């Protein structure tokens, strides 16, 4: 990219040494204790699972009621697993507060651990997300690059279904989206609704069921191989999806190795992007490795670099047209 981050690398190194490294150093002992605790609680959960699976055999062998063993095993499974997740989440949030939050502040970005206030409904209205019943948002980041305002959030979306098995009601959760939702101000004005979704993929098929308007046939075979465009204004869609801009969208998919995972909506003079990446972002590195490791900050900067990179790869800085 233009090196908005590269130009301040030296300043950031000094900032990291002075402001971030001491906090991570202070958290290291707590991280190690947490890892030991997670291992112990996970072991309890595993024993609980095995106890529940083999509760009949255990009851016969030790002369204990099957119900007692089954209930005890379930308590160990749920309690151990739940506590392990809780302590993991707590230390993860502390690491984010020590590393991610100050790094974003250093770069002039507004960071919130929670996704409160992020306009998720805009993506629903934009028609570039699969249907879902439950959402979890985190890591909300807002800022601007070369005058282009943006905000983003990491989203986890699930469909909830209820089934009956052996007379018991069971609730099942199916994850339908993991990734980033991004909003960028777009340099062209428009009034209609145009969406670009992955073509002939499971995500594209789910989203296409909520499409707005008719399919837009475009004369770019590489673009059409990856994407399908729909719009309620065919003329405006071609005004937005110029040959140059389609080349940029195609190149972006290839750059991110995300040929089947990007969807776009042009809405209220903004470009909305749904990036189904399946991996966690802005986590601050693994909690199972020492905290005071320069690779953590390098990885975080690379993730933040992508936000700026999108502005430039899509040429959103250009105010005269694309």
C-alpha beads as a LAMMPS data file, in Angstrom:
LAMMPS data file: protein, C-alpha beads

322 atoms
321 bonds

1 atom types
1 bond types

-500.0 500.0 xlo xhi
-500.0 500.0 ylo yhi
-500.0 500.0 zlo zhi

Masses

1 110.0

Atoms # bond

1 1 1 0.000 0.000 0.000
2 1 1 1.023 3.678 0.084
3 1 1 2.829 3.015 3.154
4 1 1 0.648 4.987 5.504
5 1 1 1.708 2.426 8.094
6 1 1 5.198 1.850 6.744
7 1 1 6.074 5.535 7.146
8 1 1 5.408 5.428 10.867
9 1 1 6.976 2.046 11.578
10 1 1 9.930 3.542 13.408
11 1 1 7.688 5.744 15.578
12 1 1 5.478 2.765 16.342
13 1 1 8.460 0.677 17.464
14 1 1 9.310 3.340 20.025
15 1 1 5.660 3.583 21.073
16 1 1 5.452 -0.196 21.429
17 1 1 8.573 -0.351 23.610
18 1 1 7.368 2.461 25.858
19 1 1 3.612 1.920 26.130
20 1 1 2.705 -1.610 25.073
21 1 1 5.582 -3.928 25.966
22 1 1 5.456 -3.114 29.728
23 1 1 1.733 -3.944 29.854
24 1 1 2.247 -7.226 28.024
25 1 1 5.166 -8.018 30.327
26 1 1 2.935 -7.512 33.355
27 1 1 0.271 -9.796 31.850
28 1 1 2.665 -12.643 31.052
29 1 1 2.444 -14.387 34.445
30 1 1 -1.332 -14.165 34.324
31 1 1 -1.322 -15.576 30.794
32 1 1 0.748 -18.596 31.894
33 1 1 -1.532 -19.251 34.867
34 1 1 -4.545 -18.944 32.613
35 1 1 -3.143 -21.492 30.175
36 1 1 -2.562 -23.943 33.043
37 1 1 -6.093 -23.274 34.256
38 1 1 -7.557 -23.831 30.808
39 1 1 -5.678 -27.139 30.535
40 1 1 -7.020 -28.294 33.906
41 1 1 -10.592 -27.209 33.179
42 1 1 -10.456 -28.785 29.733
43 1 1 -9.313 -32.039 31.306
44 1 1 -12.295 -31.902 33.668
45 1 1 -14.593 -31.313 30.698
46 1 1 -13.079 -34.281 28.824
47 1 1 -13.510 -36.562 31.827
48 1 1 -17.069 -35.321 32.123
49 1 1 -17.712 -36.172 28.466
50 1 1 -16.244 -39.651 28.876
51 1 1 -18.217 -40.143 32.087
52 1 1 -21.435 -39.203 30.347
53 1 1 -20.732 -41.503 27.396
54 1 1 -19.847 -44.466 29.616
55 1 1 -22.121 -43.724 32.594
56 1 1 -23.880 -47.089 32.318
57 1 1 -20.631 -49.053 32.466
58 1 1 -19.340 -46.924 35.330
59 1 1 -22.570 -47.363 37.267
60 1 1 -22.342 -51.146 36.905
61 1 1 -18.682 -51.236 37.879
62 1 1 -18.851 -48.955 40.930
63 1 1 -22.421 -49.652 42.023
64 1 1 -23.517 -46.044 41.723
65 1 1 -26.782 -44.800 40.278
66 1 1 -26.632 -44.138 36.561
67 1 1 -28.436 -40.836 37.069
68 1 1 -25.901 -39.676 39.633
69 1 1 -22.998 -40.448 37.316
70 1 1 -24.721 -38.938 34.273
71 1 1 -25.620 -35.720 36.091
72 1 1 -22.162 -35.418 37.666
73 1 1 -20.499 -36.014 34.320
74 1 1 -22.693 -33.421 32.623
75 1 1 -21.902 -30.876 35.332
76 1 1 -18.181 -31.540 34.848
77 1 1 -18.510 -31.232 31.077
78 1 1 -20.543 -28.032 31.076
79 1 1 -18.816 -26.486 34.084
80 1 1 -15.285 -27.299 32.956
81 1 1 -15.879 -26.236 29.383
82 1 1 -17.758 -23.097 30.382
83 1 1 -15.132 -21.977 32.890
84 1 1 -12.320 -22.692 30.423
85 1 1 -14.031 -20.488 27.849
86 1 1 -14.685 -17.754 30.431
87 1 1 -11.069 -17.518 31.632
88 1 1 -9.822 -17.673 28.035
89 1 1 -12.138 -14.817 27.036
90 1 1 -11.088 -12.740 30.034
91 1 1 -7.344 -12.940 29.353
92 1 1 -7.926 -12.487 25.601
93 1 1 -9.821 -9.253 26.268
94 1 1 -7.042 -8.069 28.573
95 1 1 -4.455 -8.686 25.854
96 1 1 -6.584 -6.780 23.336
97 1 1 -6.842 -3.880 25.786
98 1 1 -3.051 -3.880 26.177
99 1 1 -2.116 -4.315 22.498
100 1 1 -4.946 -3.735 20.020
101 1 1 -6.578 -0.698 21.631
102 1 1 -3.372 1.384 22.050
103 1 1 -2.124 0.401 18.586
104 1 1 -5.358 1.638 17.027
105 1 1 -5.155 4.832 19.081
106 1 1 -1.577 5.360 17.883
107 1 1 -2.800 5.099 14.284
108 1 1 -5.623 7.548 14.916
109 1 1 -8.310 4.841 14.845
110 1 1 -11.221 4.540 17.250
111 1 1 -11.372 0.999 18.654
112 1 1 -14.040 -0.729 20.734
113 1 1 -13.767 -4.299 21.960
114 1 1 -17.526 -4.727 21.647
115 1 1 -19.469 -4.073 18.473
116 1 1 -22.139 -1.960 20.142
117 1 1 -23.571 0.615 17.787
118 1 1 -22.249 -0.932 14.583
119 1 1 -24.944 -0.581 11.864
120 1 1 -25.432 -4.288 11.137
121 1 1 -28.919 -3.600 9.780
122 1 1 -27.365 -1.748 6.844
123 1 1 -25.838 -5.028 5.669
124 1 1 -29.189 -6.768 6.098
125 1 1 -30.842 -4.071 4.002
126 1 1 -27.956 -4.233 1.545
127 1 1 -28.705 -7.900 0.933
128 1 1 -25.133 -9.194 1.181
129 1 1 -25.482 -11.394 4.269
130 1 1 -27.150 -14.787 4.581
131 1 1 -30.231 -14.988 6.765
132 1 1 -29.444 -15.377 10.453
133 1 1 -31.147 -15.392 13.855
134 1 1 -28.314 -14.550 16.218
135 1 1 -25.393 -12.148 15.858
136 1 1 -22.248 -11.407 17.825
137 1 1 -20.189 -8.333 16.958
138 1 1 -16.750 -7.382 18.258
139 1 1 -13.687 -5.283 17.401
140 1 1 -15.371 -2.178 16.015
141 1 1 -12.845 0.144 14.338
142 1 1 -13.534 3.595 12.887
143 1 1 -11.291 6.090 11.134
144 1 1 -10.350 7.557 7.786
145 1 1 -7.603 7.208 5.198
146 1 1 -6.794 10.042 2.769
147 1 1 -10.197 11.542 3.457
148 1 1 -12.117 8.267 3.008
149 1 1 -14.152 7.547 6.132
150 1 1 -14.564 3.898 7.121
151 1 1 -15.705 1.636 9.905
152 1 1 -15.685 -2.091 10.350
153 1 1 -16.569 -4.834 12.754
154 1 1 -15.967 -8.550 13.114
155 1 1 -19.225 -10.496 12.906
156 1 1 -20.339 -14.008 13.802
157 1 1 -23.831 -14.912 12.576
158 1 1 -25.837 -18.037 13.398
159 1 1 -29.094 -19.658 12.419
160 1 1 -30.999 -21.122 15.369
161 1 1 -33.216 -24.161 14.886
162 1 1 -35.202 -26.301 17.319
163 1 1 -35.666 -30.043 16.898
164 1 1 -37.194 -32.831 18.957
165 1 1 -35.234 -35.986 19.671
166 1 1 -36.602 -38.778 21.845
167 1 1 -39.270 -36.397 23.071
168 1 1 -36.764 -33.742 24.128
169 1 1 -36.500 -30.298 22.565
170 1 1 -32.984 -29.442 21.385
171 1 1 -31.699 -26.120 20.116
172 1 1 -29.044 -26.183 17.429
173 1 1 -26.835 -23.346 16.239
174 1 1 -25.393 -23.255 12.734
175 1 1 -22.731 -20.664 11.951
176 1 1 -23.507 -19.028 8.588
177 1 1 -21.001 -16.175 8.599
178 1 1 -17.644 -15.448 10.223
179 1 1 -15.692 -12.471 9.026
180 1 1 -15.431 -8.719 8.623
181 1 1 -18.102 -6.201 7.726
182 1 1 -16.668 -2.957 6.327
183 1 1 -18.192 0.369 5.306
184 1 1 -16.319 2.842 3.101
185 1 1 -17.518 6.133 1.699
186 1 1 -17.766 5.753 -2.085
187 1 1 -16.538 8.504 -4.453
188 1 1 -19.513 8.272 -6.816
189 1 1 -23.073 9.333 -6.080
190 1 1 -25.934 6.910 -6.729
191 1 1 -29.596 6.405 -5.898
192 1 1 -30.342 2.801 -6.771
193 1 1 -29.391 -0.458 -5.113
194 1 1 -26.648 -2.609 -6.599
195 1 1 -25.106 -5.707 -5.037
196 1 1 -22.196 -7.897 -6.082
197 1 1 -22.079 -11.394 -4.588
198 1 1 -19.965 -14.527 -5.095
199 1 1 -21.263 -16.346 -8.150
200 1 1 -22.469 -19.948 -7.821
201 1 1 -21.083 -20.509 -4.320
202 1 1 -22.854 -21.524 -1.120
203 1 1 -22.541 -17.968 0.205
204 1 1 -23.540 -16.468 -3.122
205 1 1 -26.560 -18.767 -3.342
206 1 1 -27.681 -17.865 0.179
207 1 1 -27.308 -14.167 -0.531
208 1 1 -28.771 -14.308 -4.047
209 1 1 -32.086 -15.369 -2.535
210 1 1 -32.253 -11.872 -1.054
211 1 1 -31.079 -10.032 -4.163
212 1 1 -32.439 -6.659 -5.184
213 1 1 -33.363 -6.187 -8.812
214 1 1 -32.297 -8.119 -11.868
215 1 1 -29.018 -9.748 -12.823
216 1 1 -26.656 -7.283 -14.475
217 1 1 -24.861 -8.803 -17.445
218 1 1 -21.373 -7.328 -17.698
219 1 1 -18.757 -7.756 -20.385
220 1 1 -15.900 -8.910 -18.203
221 1 1 -15.438 -12.695 -18.220
222 1 1 -12.962 -12.668 -15.309
223 1 1 -15.355 -10.636 -13.172
224 1 1 -18.333 -12.815 -14.155
225 1 1 -16.340 -15.916 -13.268
226 1 1 -16.116 -14.742 -9.650
227 1 1 -19.080 -12.443 -9.075
228 1 1 -22.739 -11.955 -9.951
229 1 1 -24.197 -8.433 -9.894
230 1 1 -27.831 -7.502 -9.273
231 1 1 -29.410 -4.071 -9.408
232 1 1 -32.720 -2.241 -9.516
233 1 1 -31.133 0.232 -11.946
234 1 1 -29.224 -1.365 -14.805
235 1 1 -27.852 1.953 -16.105
236 1 1 -26.571 3.014 -12.701
237 1 1 -25.061 -0.423 -12.095
238 1 1 -22.916 -0.029 -15.208
239 1 1 -22.036 3.502 -14.092
240 1 1 -20.723 2.044 -10.833
241 1 1 -19.241 -1.169 -12.195
242 1 1 -16.949 0.290 -14.805
243 1 1 -14.418 -2.008 -16.497
244 1 1 -11.670 -0.511 -14.332
245 1 1 -13.599 -0.997 -11.097
246 1 1 -14.499 -4.578 -12.033
247 1 1 -10.801 -5.227 -12.584
248 1 1 -10.133 -3.896 -9.097
249 1 1 -12.794 -6.124 -7.525
250 1 1 -11.393 -9.128 -9.362
251 1 1 -7.837 -8.295 -8.306
252 1 1 -8.986 -7.807 -4.714
253 1 1 -10.531 -11.279 -4.587
254 1 1 -7.324 -12.778 -5.902
255 1 1 -5.141 -10.707 -3.562
256 1 1 -7.127 -11.819 -0.499
257 1 1 -7.433 -15.403 -1.802
258 1 1 -11.156 -14.854 -1.370
259 1 1 -12.704 -15.657 -4.724
260 1 1 -15.793 -17.082 -3.040
261 1 1 -15.937 -14.923 0.076
262 1 1 -16.479 -11.269 -0.866
263 1 1 -19.807 -9.503 -1.317
264 1 1 -20.446 -5.801 -1.961
265 1 1 -23.419 -3.442 -1.771
266 1 1 -23.675 0.173 -2.943
267 1 1 -25.934 1.872 -0.425
268 1 1 -26.500 5.511 0.566
269 1 1 -23.256 6.600 -1.090
270 1 1 -21.256 4.008 0.819
271 1 1 -19.618 0.785 -0.275
272 1 1 -20.469 -2.085 2.068
273 1 1 -18.179 -5.121 2.045
274 1 1 -18.808 -8.507 3.658
275 1 1 -15.616 -10.562 3.858
276 1 1 -16.335 -14.144 4.915
277 1 1 -12.873 -15.020 6.203
278 1 1 -13.607 -17.743 8.823
279 1 1 -10.546 -16.726 10.863
280 1 1 -10.406 -14.392 13.848
281 1 1 -9.130 -10.846 13.336
282 1 1 -7.493 -8.372 15.699
283 1 1 -6.975 -11.044 18.353
284 1 1 -3.486 -9.912 19.312
285 1 1 -1.904 -13.309 18.672
286 1 1 -2.166 -16.708 20.334
287 1 1 -2.601 -16.859 24.100
288 1 1 -0.555 -20.043 24.164
289 1 1 2.651 -18.186 23.298
290 1 1 4.597 -15.566 25.323
291 1 1 3.002 -12.125 25.099
292 1 1 6.145 -10.065 24.678
293 1 1 6.809 -11.175 21.140
294 1 1 7.291 -8.593 18.343
295 1 1 5.439 -10.881 15.946
296 1 1 2.200 -9.989 17.724
297 1 1 2.454 -6.322 16.808
298 1 1 3.632 -7.138 13.283
299 1 1 0.634 -9.401 12.713
300 1 1 -1.725 -6.768 14.102
301 1 1 -0.250 -4.050 11.890
302 1 1 -0.667 -6.287 8.846
303 1 1 -4.346 -6.770 9.689
304 1 1 -4.809 -3.025 10.132
305 1 1 -2.879 -2.448 6.911
306 1 1 -5.621 -4.309 5.044
307 1 1 -8.139 -1.604 6.013
308 1 1 -6.029 1.072 4.337
309 1 1 -5.127 -1.284 1.515
310 1 1 -8.768 -1.652 0.500
311 1 1 -9.121 2.119 0.119
312 1 1 -6.239 2.177 -2.323
313 1 1 -6.874 -1.070 -4.181
314 1 1 -10.422 0.058 -4.938
315 1 1 -9.260 3.642 -5.591
316 1 1 -11.846 5.089 -3.227
317 1 1 -9.698 8.202 -2.898
318 1 1 -10.547 9.211 -6.472
319 1 1 -13.270 11.857 -6.304
320 1 1 -13.591 12.376 -10.046
321 1 1 -14.895 8.923 -10.945
322 1 1 -13.627 5.388 -11.289

Bonds

1 1 1 2
2 1 2 3
3 1 3 4
4 1 4 5
5 1 5 6
6 1 6 7
7 1 7 8
8 1 8 9
9 1 9 10
10 1 10 11
11 1 11 12
12 1 12 13
13 1 13 14
14 1 14 15
15 1 15 16
16 1 16 17
17 1 17 18
18 1 18 19
19 1 19 20
20 1 20 21
21 1 21 22
22 1 22 23
23 1 23 24
24 1 24 25
25 1 25 26
26 1 26 27
27 1 27 28
28 1 28 29
29 1 29 30
30 1 30 31
31 1 31 32
32 1 32 33
33 1 33 34
34 1 34 35
35 1 35 36
36 1 36 37
37 1 37 38
38 1 38 39
39 1 39 40
40 1 40 41
41 1 41 42
42 1 42 43
43 1 43 44
44 1 44 45
45 1 45 46
46 1 46 47
47 1 47 48
48 1 48 49
49 1 49 50
50 1 50 51
51 1 51 52
52 1 52 53
53 1 53 54
54 1 54 55
55 1 55 56
56 1 56 57
57 1 57 58
58 1 58 59
59 1 59 60
60 1 60 61
61 1 61 62
62 1 62 63
63 1 63 64
64 1 64 65
65 1 65 66
66 1 66 67
67 1 67 68
68 1 68 69
69 1 69 70
70 1 70 71
71 1 71 72
72 1 72 73
73 1 73 74
74 1 74 75
75 1 75 76
76 1 76 77
77 1 77 78
78 1 78 79
79 1 79 80
80 1 80 81
81 1 81 82
82 1 82 83
83 1 83 84
84 1 84 85
85 1 85 86
86 1 86 87
87 1 87 88
88 1 88 89
89 1 89 90
90 1 90 91
91 1 91 92
92 1 92 93
93 1 93 94
94 1 94 95
95 1 95 96
96 1 96 97
97 1 97 98
98 1 98 99
99 1 99 100
100 1 100 101
101 1 101 102
102 1 102 103
103 1 103 104
104 1 104 105
105 1 105 106
106 1 106 107
107 1 107 108
108 1 108 109
109 1 109 110
110 1 110 111
111 1 111 112
112 1 112 113
113 1 113 114
114 1 114 115
115 1 115 116
116 1 116 117
117 1 117 118
118 1 118 119
119 1 119 120
120 1 120 121
121 1 121 122
122 1 122 123
123 1 123 124
124 1 124 125
125 1 125 126
126 1 126 127
127 1 127 128
128 1 128 129
129 1 129 130
130 1 130 131
131 1 131 132
132 1 132 133
133 1 133 134
134 1 134 135
135 1 135 136
136 1 136 137
137 1 137 138
138 1 138 139
139 1 139 140
140 1 140 141
141 1 141 142
142 1 142 143
143 1 143 144
144 1 144 145
145 1 145 146
146 1 146 147
147 1 147 148
148 1 148 149
149 1 149 150
150 1 150 151
151 1 151 152
152 1 152 153
153 1 153 154
154 1 154 155
155 1 155 156
156 1 156 157
157 1 157 158
158 1 158 159
159 1 159 160
160 1 160 161
161 1 161 162
162 1 162 163
163 1 163 164
164 1 164 165
165 1 165 166
166 1 166 167
167 1 167 168
168 1 168 169
169 1 169 170
170 1 170 171
171 1 171 172
172 1 172 173
173 1 173 174
174 1 174 175
175 1 175 176
176 1 176 177
177 1 177 178
178 1 178 179
179 1 179 180
180 1 180 181
181 1 181 182
182 1 182 183
183 1 183 184
184 1 184 185
185 1 185 186
186 1 186 187
187 1 187 188
188 1 188 189
189 1 189 190
190 1 190 191
191 1 191 192
192 1 192 193
193 1 193 194
194 1 194 195
195 1 195 196
196 1 196 197
197 1 197 198
198 1 198 199
199 1 199 200
200 1 200 201
201 1 201 202
202 1 202 203
203 1 203 204
204 1 204 205
205 1 205 206
206 1 206 207
207 1 207 208
208 1 208 209
209 1 209 210
210 1 210 211
211 1 211 212
212 1 212 213
213 1 213 214
214 1 214 215
215 1 215 216
216 1 216 217
217 1 217 218
218 1 218 219
219 1 219 220
220 1 220 221
221 1 221 222
222 1 222 223
223 1 223 224
224 1 224 225
225 1 225 226
226 1 226 227
227 1 227 228
228 1 228 229
229 1 229 230
230 1 230 231
231 1 231 232
232 1 232 233
233 1 233 234
234 1 234 235
235 1 235 236
236 1 236 237
237 1 237 238
238 1 238 239
239 1 239 240
240 1 240 241
241 1 241 242
242 1 242 243
243 1 243 244
244 1 244 245
245 1 245 246
246 1 246 247
247 1 247 248
248 1 248 249
249 1 249 250
250 1 250 251
251 1 251 252
252 1 252 253
253 1 253 254
254 1 254 255
255 1 255 256
256 1 256 257
257 1 257 258
258 1 258 259
259 1 259 260
260 1 260 261
261 1 261 262
262 1 262 263
263 1 263 264
264 1 264 265
265 1 265 266
266 1 266 267
267 1 267 268
268 1 268 269
269 1 269 270
270 1 270 271
271 1 271 272
272 1 272 273
273 1 273 274
274 1 274 275
275 1 275 276
276 1 276 277
277 1 277 278
278 1 278 279
279 1 279 280
280 1 280 281
281 1 281 282
282 1 282 283
283 1 283 284
284 1 284 285
285 1 285 286
286 1 286 287
287 1 287 288
288 1 288 289
289 1 289 290
290 1 290 291
291 1 291 292
292 1 292 293
293 1 293 294
294 1 294 295
295 1 295 296
296 1 296 297
297 1 297 298
298 1 298 299
299 1 299 300
300 1 300 301
301 1 301 302
302 1 302 303
303 1 303 304
304 1 304 305
305 1 305 306
306 1 306 307
307 1 307 308
308 1 308 309
309 1 309 310
310 1 310 311
311 1 311 312
312 1 312 313
313 1 313 314
314 1 314 315
315 1 315 316
316 1 316 317
317 1 317 318
318 1 318 319
319 1 319 320
320 1 320 321
321 1 321 322
